[in-house]
Amino acid sequence: YINAFYNRFWVDIYAEWNELNLEQDDEVYYERLDEFYTSRQDQFVSNYAVTHPAEDIAESFSFFVLSRQPVGDSIAKQKIRFFYEYPELISLRGQILQDLCESFPE
């Protein structure tokens, strides 16, 4: 899944992101990361998702599990809908939600 996610959503931005990710000065790194996120807010489900492709898929998966299927064309919404392309993940989502409901009864 991560390769498909990366190929769809990160190929065009990875080189720029990786350049800032190599920054050694923490203050400069976080400033550049914030600028990267600000210029692409519609591409990420959260500001933490911008920190690494693996974090992006993890954050997007969390939104997939815990939110309704989004409408709209932003890349962030496309990332959530990405998981709906896999029947096994839709099934996993249902199981996770069922387990959550059973773990926290009213």
A tleap script that builds the chain and sets N, CA, C and O, in Angstrom:
source leaprc.protein.ff14SB
mol = sequence {
  NTYR ILE ASN ALA PHE TYR ASN ARG PHE TRP
  VAL ASP ILE TYR ALA GLU TRP ASN GLU LEU
  ASN LEU GLU GLN ASP ASP GLU VAL TYR TYR
  GLU ARG LEU ASP GLU PHE TYR THR SER ARG
  GLN ASP GLN PHE VAL SER ASN TYR ALA VAL
  THR HIE PRO ALA GLU ASP ILE ALA GLU SER
  PHE SER PHE PHE VAL LEU SER ARG GLN PRO
  VAL GLY ASP SER ILE ALA LYS GLN LYS ILE
  ARG PHE PHE TYR GLU TYR PRO GLU LEU ILE
  SER LEU ARG GLY GLN ILE LEU GLN ASP LEU
  CYS GLU SER PHE PRO CGLU
}
set mol.1.N position { 0.810 -1.191 0.000 }
set mol.1.CA position { 0.000 0.000 0.000 }
set mol.1.C position { 0.862 1.268 0.000 }
set mol.1.O position { 0.552 2.256 -0.665 }
set mol.2.N position { 1.939 1.202 0.759 }
set mol.2.CA position { 2.757 2.414 0.870 }
set mol.2.C position { 3.411 2.763 -0.460 }
set mol.2.O position { 3.560 3.943 -0.778 }
set mol.3.N position { 3.801 1.769 -1.239 }
set mol.3.CA position { 4.384 2.072 -2.549 }
set mol.3.C position { 3.356 2.719 -3.471 }
set mol.3.O position { 3.660 3.689 -4.165 }
set mol.4.N position { 2.153 2.185 -3.476 }
set mol.4.CA position { 1.091 2.771 -4.306 }
set mol.4.C position { 0.773 4.190 -3.833 }
set mol.4.O position { 0.582 5.091 -4.650 }
set mol.5.N position { 0.716 4.385 -2.526 }
set mol.5.CA position { 0.444 5.698 -1.942 }
set mol.5.C position { 1.554 6.675 -2.320 }
set mol.5.O position { 1.291 7.792 -2.765 }
set mol.6.N position { 2.791 6.240 -2.135 }
set mol.6.CA position { 3.944 7.079 -2.477 }
set mol.6.C position { 3.917 7.456 -3.958 }
set mol.6.O position { 4.077 8.625 -4.307 }
set mol.7.N position { 3.716 6.471 -4.819 }
set mol.7.CA position { 3.725 6.731 -6.263 }
set mol.7.C position { 2.616 7.682 -6.688 }
set mol.7.O position { 2.784 8.455 -7.632 }
set mol.8.N position { 1.506 7.629 -6.007 }
set mol.8.CA position { 0.398 8.507 -6.373 }
set mol.8.C position { 0.554 9.914 -5.788 }
set mol.8.O position { 0.235 10.901 -6.450 }
set mol.9.N position { 1.044 10.004 -4.550 }
set mol.9.CA position { 0.977 11.286 -3.852 }
set mol.9.C position { 2.320 11.940 -3.520 }
set mol.9.O position { 2.350 13.119 -3.166 }
set mol.10.N position { 3.427 11.207 -3.625 }
set mol.10.CA position { 4.704 11.756 -3.196 }
set mol.10.C position { 5.753 11.900 -4.290 }
set mol.10.O position { 6.716 12.645 -4.105 }
set mol.11.N position { 5.609 11.233 -5.396 }
set mol.11.CA position { 6.645 11.259 -6.432 }
set mol.11.C position { 7.003 12.681 -6.828 }
set mol.11.O position { 8.183 13.007 -6.959 }
set mol.12.N position { 6.011 13.524 -7.018 }
set mol.12.CA position { 6.258 14.886 -7.495 }
set mol.12.C position { 6.807 15.834 -6.430 }
set mol.12.O position { 7.366 16.879 -6.764 }
set mol.13.N position { 6.657 15.485 -5.167 }
set mol.13.CA position { 7.096 16.405 -4.108 }
set mol.13.C position { 8.253 15.855 -3.276 }
set mol.13.O position { 8.817 16.571 -2.449 }
set mol.14.N position { 8.608 14.589 -3.489 }
set mol.14.CA position { 9.598 13.952 -2.620 }
set mol.14.C position { 10.957 14.646 -2.659 }
set mol.14.O position { 11.553 14.870 -1.605 }
set mol.15.N position { 11.461 14.991 -3.834 }
set mol.15.CA position { 12.798 15.598 -3.919 }
set mol.15.C position { 12.861 16.886 -3.111 }
set mol.15.O position { 13.824 17.119 -2.379 }
set mol.16.N position { 11.835 17.723 -3.242 }
set mol.16.CA position { 11.809 18.969 -2.475 }
set mol.16.C position { 11.702 18.685 -0.983 }
set mol.16.O position { 12.402 19.304 -0.181 }
set mol.17.N position { 10.820 17.743 -0.602 }
set mol.17.CA position { 10.672 17.393 0.811 }
set mol.17.C position { 11.980 16.816 1.356 }
set mol.17.O position { 12.402 17.173 2.456 }
set mol.18.N position { 12.624 15.928 0.597 }
set mol.18.CA position { 13.851 15.292 1.068 }
set mol.18.C position { 14.964 16.311 1.271 }
set mol.18.O position { 15.766 16.177 2.195 }
set mol.19.N position { 15.018 17.315 0.426 }
set mol.19.CA position { 16.024 18.367 0.586 }
set mol.19.C position { 15.866 19.057 1.930 }
set mol.19.O position { 16.852 19.279 2.633 }
set mol.20.N position { 14.638 19.399 2.296 }
set mol.20.CA position { 14.435 20.048 3.597 }
set mol.20.C position { 14.585 19.048 4.738 }
set mol.20.O position { 14.972 19.426 5.844 }
set mol.21.N position { 14.289 17.798 4.484 }
set mol.21.CA position { 14.425 16.772 5.518 }
set mol.21.C position { 15.892 16.548 5.914 }
set mol.21.O position { 16.169 16.075 7.016 }
set mol.22.N position { 16.811 16.879 5.037 }
set mol.22.CA position { 18.238 16.714 5.321 }
set mol.22.C position { 18.825 17.870 6.126 }
set mol.22.O position { 19.993 17.840 6.512 }
set mol.23.N position { 18.011 18.876 6.372 }
set mol.23.CA position { 18.459 20.048 7.128 }
set mol.23.C position { 18.912 19.619 8.527 }
set mol.23.O position { 18.187 18.920 9.234 }
set mol.24.N position { 20.112 20.043 8.915 }
set mol.24.CA position { 20.690 19.674 10.205 }
set mol.24.C position { 20.257 20.588 11.359 }
set mol.24.O position { 20.152 20.146 12.503 }
set mol.25.N position { 20.013 21.839 11.053 }
set mol.25.CA position { 19.619 22.807 12.072 }
set mol.25.C position { 18.121 22.632 12.348 }
set mol.25.O position { 17.297 22.869 11.465 }
set mol.26.N position { 17.767 22.218 13.571 }
set mol.26.CA position { 16.371 21.946 13.914 }
set mol.26.C position { 15.458 23.151 13.684 }
set mol.26.O position { 14.349 23.005 13.168 }
set mol.27.N position { 15.915 24.309 14.059 }
set mol.27.CA position { 15.094 25.500 13.900 }
set mol.27.C position { 14.789 25.754 12.426 }
set mol.27.O position { 13.647 26.033 12.060 }
set mol.28.N position { 15.796 25.658 11.602 }
set mol.28.CA position { 15.620 25.853 10.157 }
set mol.28.C position { 14.758 24.737 9.588 }
set mol.28.O position { 13.884 24.984 8.758 }
set mol.29.N position { 15.004 23.502 10.034 }
set mol.29.CA position { 14.221 22.365 9.553 }
set mol.29.C position { 12.722 22.576 9.802 }
set mol.29.O position { 11.917 22.439 8.881 }
set mol.30.N position { 12.350 22.903 11.024 }
set mol.30.CA position { 10.936 23.077 11.345 }
set mol.30.C position { 10.323 24.276 10.632 }
set mol.30.O position { 9.148 24.256 10.265 }
set mol.31.N position { 11.116 25.308 10.441 }
set mol.31.CA position { 10.637 26.465 9.695 }
set mol.31.C position { 10.363 26.078 8.236 }
set mol.31.O position { 9.326 26.438 7.677 }
set mol.32.N position { 11.290 25.351 7.635 }
set mol.32.CA position { 11.114 24.924 6.238 }
set mol.32.C position { 9.977 23.907 6.112 }
set mol.32.O position { 9.215 23.938 5.145 }
set mol.33.N position { 9.867 23.011 7.088 }
set mol.33.CA position { 8.786 22.029 7.061 }
set mol.33.C position { 7.436 22.725 7.164 }
set mol.33.O position { 6.487 22.345 6.478 }
set mol.34.N position { 7.342 23.736 8.013 }
set mol.34.CA position { 6.109 24.493 8.145 }
set mol.34.C position { 5.772 25.216 6.840 }
set mol.34.O position { 4.610 25.257 6.436 }
set mol.35.N position { 6.773 25.779 6.188 }
set mol.35.CA position { 6.546 26.440 4.894 }
set mol.35.C position { 6.088 25.425 3.843 }
set mol.35.O position { 5.199 25.715 3.042 }
set mol.36.N position { 6.688 24.256 3.850 }
set mol.36.CA position { 6.311 23.193 2.913 }
set mol.36.C position { 4.853 22.806 3.130 }
set mol.36.O position { 4.093 22.667 2.172 }
set mol.37.N position { 4.469 22.636 4.382 }
set mol.37.CA position { 3.080 22.290 4.705 }
set mol.37.C position { 2.122 23.425 4.322 }
set mol.37.O position { 1.084 23.186 3.705 }
set mol.38.N position { 2.474 24.641 4.687 }
set mol.38.CA position { 1.602 25.784 4.426 }
set mol.38.C position { 1.329 25.944 2.934 }
set mol.38.O position { 0.218 26.295 2.536 }
set mol.39.N position { 2.320 25.692 2.128 }
set mol.39.CA position { 2.141 25.843 0.681 }
set mol.39.C position { 1.372 24.681 0.059 }
set mol.39.O position { 0.994 24.740 -1.111 }
set mol.40.N position { 1.138 23.616 0.846 }
set mol.40.CA position { 0.453 22.427 0.328 }
set mol.40.C position { -0.607 21.895 1.292 }
set mol.40.O position { -0.851 20.689 1.330 }
set mol.41.N position { -1.224 22.753 2.052 }
set mol.41.CA position { -2.181 22.309 3.060 }
set mol.41.C position { -3.266 21.411 2.487 }
set mol.41.O position { -3.735 20.496 3.163 }
set mol.42.N position { -3.662 21.659 1.265 }
set mol.42.CA position { -4.721 20.839 0.665 }
set mol.42.C position { -4.243 19.432 0.309 }
set mol.42.O position { -5.036 18.597 -0.126 }
set mol.43.N position { -2.951 19.171 0.493 }
set mol.43.CA position { -2.400 17.855 0.163 }
set mol.43.C position { -2.240 16.939 1.379 }
set mol.43.O position { -1.941 15.755 1.223 }
set mol.44.N position { -2.433 17.467 2.572 }
set mol.44.CA position { -2.178 16.681 3.776 }
set mol.44.C position { -3.363 16.750 4.731 }
set mol.44.O position { -3.996 17.796 4.874 }
set mol.45.N position { -3.656 15.635 5.380 }
set mol.45.CA position { -4.783 15.572 6.310 }
set mol.45.C position { -4.458 16.233 7.643 }
set mol.45.O position { -5.366 16.555 8.409 }
set mol.46.N position { -3.178 16.440 7.929 }
set mol.46.CA position { -2.745 17.099 9.162 }
set mol.46.C position { -1.358 17.682 8.939 }
set mol.46.O position { -0.678 17.335 7.973 }
set mol.47.N position { -0.945 18.564 9.833 }
set mol.47.CA position { 0.404 19.111 9.691 }
set mol.47.C position { 1.470 18.079 10.043 }
set mol.47.O position { 2.611 18.205 9.597 }
set mol.48.N position { 1.132 17.071 10.823 }
set mol.48.CA position { 2.097 16.010 11.135 }
set mol.48.C position { 2.356 15.107 9.921 }
set mol.48.O position { 3.450 14.560 9.780 }
set mol.49.N position { 1.373 14.951 9.064 }
set mol.49.CA position { 1.500 14.070 7.898 }
set mol.49.C position { 2.633 14.499 6.973 }
set mol.49.O position { 3.164 13.675 6.229 }
set mol.50.N position { 3.004 15.755 7.008 }
set mol.50.CA position { 4.041 16.273 6.126 }
set mol.50.C position { 5.445 15.842 6.572 }
set mol.50.O position { 6.404 16.007 5.818 }
set mol.51.N position { 5.577 15.301 7.767 }
set mol.51.CA position { 6.904 14.999 8.302 }
set mol.51.C position { 7.597 13.826 7.615 }
set mol.51.O position { 8.822 13.724 7.676 }
set mol.52.N position { 6.847 12.940 6.964 }
set mol.52.CA position { 7.455 11.777 6.291 }
set mol.52.C position { 6.369 11.057 5.493 }
set mol.52.O position { 5.211 11.046 5.912 }
set mol.53.N position { 6.711 10.460 4.362 }
set mol.53.CA position { 5.694 9.718 3.608 }
set mol.53.C position { 4.998 8.633 4.437 }
set mol.53.O position { 3.797 8.413 4.284 }
set mol.54.N position { 5.742 7.961 5.307 }
set mol.54.CA position { 5.133 6.918 6.148 }
set mol.54.C position { 4.154 7.527 7.147 }
set mol.54.O position { 3.123 6.926 7.451 }
set mol.55.N position { 4.467 8.705 7.653 }
set mol.55.CA position { 3.543 9.382 8.569 }
set mol.55.C position { 2.313 9.878 7.817 }
set mol.55.O position { 1.213 9.911 8.368 }
set mol.56.N position { 2.500 10.257 6.579 }
set mol.56.CA position { 1.372 10.704 5.765 }
set mol.56.C position { 0.379 9.569 5.547 }
set mol.56.O position { -0.828 9.761 5.693 }
set mol.57.N position { 0.880 8.394 5.199 }
set mol.57.CA position { -0.042 7.275 4.990 }
set mol.57.C position { -0.683 6.869 6.315 }
set mol.57.O position { -1.854 6.491 6.339 }
set mol.58.N position { 0.060 6.940 7.409 }
set mol.58.CA position { -0.505 6.579 8.711 }
set mol.58.C position { -1.608 7.558 9.120 }
set mol.58.O position { -2.674 7.141 9.573 }
set mol.59.N position { -1.354 8.844 8.963 }
set mol.59.CA position { -2.366 9.848 9.292 }
set mol.59.C position { -3.585 9.707 8.375 }
set mol.59.O position { -4.724 9.792 8.833 }
set mol.60.N position { -3.342 9.496 7.104 }
set mol.60.CA position { -4.443 9.344 6.147 }
set mol.60.C position { -5.265 8.098 6.469 }
set mol.60.O position { -6.490 8.115 6.350 }
set mol.61.N position { -4.597 7.018 6.878 }
set mol.61.CA position { -5.309 5.799 7.255 }
set mol.61.C position { -6.178 6.047 8.488 }
set mol.61.O position { -7.301 5.550 8.570 }
set mol.62.N position { -5.666 6.802 9.429 }
set mol.62.CA position { -6.457 7.137 10.622 }
set mol.62.C position { -7.720 7.889 10.241 }
set mol.62.O position { -8.798 7.609 10.765 }
set mol.63.N position { -7.588 8.839 9.335 }
set mol.63.CA position { -8.763 9.565 8.863 }
set mol.63.C position { -9.713 8.631 8.131 }
set mol.63.O position { -10.929 8.756 8.272 }
set mol.64.N position { -9.183 7.702 7.356 }
set mol.64.CA position { -9.993 6.703 6.657 }
set mol.64.C position { -10.827 5.900 7.642 }
set mol.64.O position { -12.015 5.673 7.415 }
set mol.65.N position { -10.212 5.474 8.723 }
set mol.65.CA position { -10.907 4.640 9.705 }
set mol.65.C position { -11.924 5.453 10.501 }
set mol.65.O position { -13.040 4.987 10.731 }
set mol.66.N position { -11.563 6.637 10.915 }
set mol.66.CA position { -12.366 7.370 11.894 }
set mol.66.C position { -13.306 8.427 11.316 }
set mol.66.O position { -14.079 9.036 12.055 }
set mol.67.N position { -13.248 8.647 10.011 }
set mol.67.CA position { -14.085 9.675 9.388 }
set mol.67.C position { -14.972 9.069 8.308 }
set mol.67.O position { -14.737 7.959 7.831 }
set mol.68.N position { -15.978 9.814 7.943 }
set mol.68.CA position { -16.805 9.408 6.800 }
set mol.68.C position { -15.995 9.577 5.518 }
set mol.68.O position { -15.028 10.337 5.472 }
set mol.69.N position { -16.407 8.857 4.487 }
set mol.69.CA position { -15.727 8.985 3.201 }
set mol.69.C position { -15.891 10.417 2.689 }
set mol.69.O position { -17.014 10.901 2.551 }
set mol.70.N position { -14.782 11.091 2.408 }
set mol.70.CA position { -14.868 12.497 2.025 }
set mol.70.C position { -15.305 12.676 0.571 }
set mol.70.O position { -15.140 11.789 -0.266 }
set mol.71.N position { -15.859 13.836 0.307 }
set mol.71.CA position { -16.153 14.253 -1.055 }
set mol.71.C position { -15.264 15.452 -1.350 }
set mol.71.O position { -14.768 16.109 -0.435 }
set mol.72.N position { -15.070 15.727 -2.610 }
set mol.72.CA position { -14.209 16.840 -2.987 }
set mol.72.C position { -12.957 16.329 -3.658 }
set mol.72.O position { -12.677 15.130 -3.664 }
set mol.73.N position { -12.210 17.256 -4.221 }
set mol.73.CA position { -11.068 16.874 -5.041 }
set mol.73.C position { -9.707 17.217 -4.458 }
set mol.73.O position { -8.694 17.022 -5.131 }
set mol.74.N position { -9.648 17.720 -3.237 }
set mol.74.CA position { -8.331 18.044 -2.695 }
set mol.74.C position { -7.503 16.767 -2.603 }
set mol.74.O position { -8.048 15.669 -2.492 }
set mol.75.N position { -6.209 16.919 -2.651 }
set mol.75.CA position { -5.330 15.753 -2.561 }
set mol.75.C position { -5.476 15.083 -1.204 }
set mol.75.O position { -5.413 13.857 -1.110 }
set mol.76.N position { -5.668 15.862 -0.163 }
set mol.76.CA position { -5.874 15.273 1.170 }
set mol.76.C position { -7.081 14.339 1.158 }
set mol.76.O position { -7.023 13.250 1.730 }
set mol.77.N position { -8.155 14.743 0.524 }
set mol.77.CA position { -9.352 13.896 0.447 }
set mol.77.C position { -9.118 12.697 -0.461 }
set mol.77.O position { -9.636 11.611 -0.201 }
set mol.78.N position { -8.344 12.885 -1.519 }
set mol.78.CA position { -7.988 11.759 -2.386 }
set mol.78.C position { -7.179 10.720 -1.610 }
set mol.78.O position { -7.320 9.518 -1.833 }
set mol.79.N position { -6.342 11.192 -0.710 }
set mol.79.CA position { -5.533 10.272 0.101 }
set mol.79.C position { -6.424 9.401 0.985 }
set mol.79.O position { -6.158 8.210 1.145 }
set mol.80.N position { -7.459 9.973 1.550 }
set mol.80.CA position { -8.378 9.189 2.379 }
set mol.80.C position { -9.153 8.210 1.509 }
set mol.80.O position { -9.327 7.049 1.880 }
set mol.81.N position { -9.616 8.669 0.361 }
set mol.81.CA position { -10.367 7.786 -0.540 }
set mol.81.C position { -9.494 6.691 -1.142 }
set mol.81.O position { -10.013 5.666 -1.585 }
set mol.82.N position { -8.193 6.889 -1.166 }
set mol.82.CA position { -7.241 5.879 -1.662 }
set mol.82.C position { -7.514 4.518 -1.027 }
set mol.82.O position { -7.489 3.499 -1.717 }
set mol.83.N position { -7.772 4.492 0.264 }
set mol.83.CA position { -7.951 3.236 0.991 }
set mol.83.C position { -9.231 2.511 0.596 }
set mol.83.O position { -9.328 1.292 0.740 }
set mol.84.N position { -10.211 3.258 0.098 }
set mol.84.CA position { -11.463 2.648 -0.349 }
set mol.84.C position { -11.278 1.839 -1.638 }
set mol.84.O position { -12.193 1.127 -2.052 }
set mol.85.N position { -10.139 1.938 -2.258 }
set mol.85.CA position { -9.847 1.159 -3.459 }
set mol.85.C position { -9.501 -0.294 -3.133 }
set mol.85.O position { -9.407 -1.126 -4.035 }
set mol.86.N position { -9.315 -0.600 -1.864 }
set mol.86.CA position { -8.891 -1.929 -1.430 }
set mol.86.C position { -9.972 -2.544 -0.546 }
set mol.86.O position { -10.149 -2.133 0.601 }
set mol.87.N position { -10.694 -3.529 -1.080 }
set mol.87.CA position { -11.772 -4.152 -0.300 }
set mol.87.C position { -11.307 -4.685 1.053 }
set mol.87.O position { -12.052 -4.627 2.030 }
set mol.88.N position { -10.090 -5.200 1.115 }
set mol.88.CA position { -9.592 -5.732 2.382 }
set mol.88.C position { -9.407 -4.633 3.423 }
set mol.88.O position { -9.547 -4.889 4.619 }
set mol.89.N position { -9.094 -3.415 2.987 }
set mol.89.CA position { -8.956 -2.307 3.930 }
set mol.89.C position { -10.316 -1.791 4.372 }
set mol.89.O position { -10.474 -1.356 5.512 }
set mol.90.N position { -11.287 -1.834 3.488 }
set mol.90.CA position { -12.656 -1.473 3.875 }
set mol.90.C position { -13.147 -2.446 4.944 }
set mol.90.O position { -13.772 -2.042 5.924 }
set mol.91.N position { -12.859 -3.723 4.747 }
set mol.91.CA position { -13.233 -4.734 5.734 }
set mol.91.C position { -12.501 -4.506 7.061 }
set mol.91.O position { -13.101 -4.598 8.132 }
set mol.92.N position { -11.218 -4.214 6.981 }
set mol.92.CA position { -10.430 -3.933 8.183 }
set mol.92.C position { -10.983 -2.714 8.912 }
set mol.92.O position { -11.062 -2.708 10.141 }
set mol.93.N position { -11.363 -1.692 8.170 }
set mol.93.CA position { -11.960 -0.494 8.758 }
set mol.93.C position { -13.210 -0.867 9.557 }
set mol.93.O position { -13.386 -0.422 10.691 }
set mol.94.N position { -14.072 -1.686 8.958 }
set mol.94.CA position { -15.282 -2.114 9.645 }
set mol.94.C position { -14.977 -2.875 10.920 }
set mol.94.O position { -15.634 -2.680 11.942 }
set mol.95.N position { -13.973 -3.747 10.856 }
set mol.95.CA position { -13.598 -4.522 12.043 }
set mol.95.C position { -13.038 -3.624 13.142 }
set mol.95.O position { -13.363 -3.796 14.317 }
set mol.96.N position { -12.199 -2.671 12.758 }
set mol.96.CA position { -11.637 -1.742 13.744 }
set mol.96.C position { -12.752 -0.948 14.420 }
set mol.96.O position { -12.773 -0.811 15.643 }
set mol.97.N position { -13.677 -0.426 13.617 }
set mol.97.CA position { -14.782 0.356 14.188 }
set mol.97.C position { -15.669 -0.499 15.082 }
set mol.97.O position { -16.120 -0.042 16.133 }
set mol.98.N position { -15.918 -1.732 14.672 }
set mol.98.CA position { -16.707 -2.632 15.504 }
set mol.98.C position { -15.998 -2.898 16.825 }
set mol.98.O position { -16.618 -2.847 17.887 }
set mol.99.N position { -14.713 -3.178 16.760 }
set mol.99.CA position { -13.934 -3.424 17.984 }
set mol.99.C position { -13.914 -2.210 18.884 }
set mol.99.O position { -13.990 -2.348 20.105 }
set mol.100.N position { -13.814 -1.025 18.309 }
set mol.100.CA position { -13.848 0.200 19.114 }
set mol.100.C position { -15.182 0.343 19.831 }
set mol.100.O position { -15.234 0.684 21.013 }
set mol.101.N position { -16.250 0.080 19.105 }
set mol.101.CA position { -17.587 0.199 19.703 }
set mol.101.C position { -17.771 -0.815 20.831 }
set mol.101.O position { -18.388 -0.507 21.851 }
set mol.102.N position { -17.239 -2.015 20.650 }
set mol.102.CA position { -17.345 -3.027 21.688 }
set mol.102.C position { -16.472 -2.698 22.889 }
set mol.102.O position { -16.807 -3.055 24.019 }
set mol.103.N position { -15.353 -2.016 22.651 }
set mol.103.CA position { -14.439 -1.673 23.731 }
set mol.103.C position { -14.942 -0.507 24.579 }
set mol.103.O position { -14.564 -0.367 25.742 }
set mol.104.N position { -15.800 0.331 23.986 }
set mol.104.CA position { -16.311 1.497 24.675 }
set mol.104.C position { -17.831 1.536 24.596 }
set mol.104.O position { -18.396 2.423 23.956 }
set mol.105.N position { -18.498 0.580 25.242 }
set mol.105.CA position { -19.954 0.583 25.185 }
set mol.105.C position { -20.526 1.808 25.909 }
set mol.105.O position { -19.870 2.425 26.748 }
set mol.106.N position { -21.747 2.126 25.559 }
set mol.106.CA position { -22.390 3.292 26.165 }
set mol.106.C position { -22.585 3.156 27.628 }
set mol.106.O position { -23.115 4.065 28.268 }
savepdb mol mol.pdb
quit
